[in-house]
Amino acid sequence: MKDNERSTITFELHRKKANVIKETMTTVYEALVEKGYDQPIDQIVGYILSEDPTYITSHNKARTLISKIDRDELLRQLLINYLGK
């Protein structure tokens, strides 16, 4: 395998992982809104900082979904998106 093929595969894996994280976080956010949380972003931030699953509703399996995401990878993706990198 050539180096450029390897980097293409790595890029594809990162992009797929980023898409899964985005879909999951969108589902979690929507579940919090549906359950009537006034500040769903604050709930997600609380979860990220503490890793306490009670910040996230179990509605639509949101708690299970978010617990499958590695917190370090989630923070990495948030920074990439925030900084546009």
Summary of the structure (lengths in Angstrom):
residues: 85
radius of gyration: 15.0
end to end distance: 27.1
largest distance: 51.6
contacts: 205
relative contact order: 0.14
helix: 80%
strand: 0%
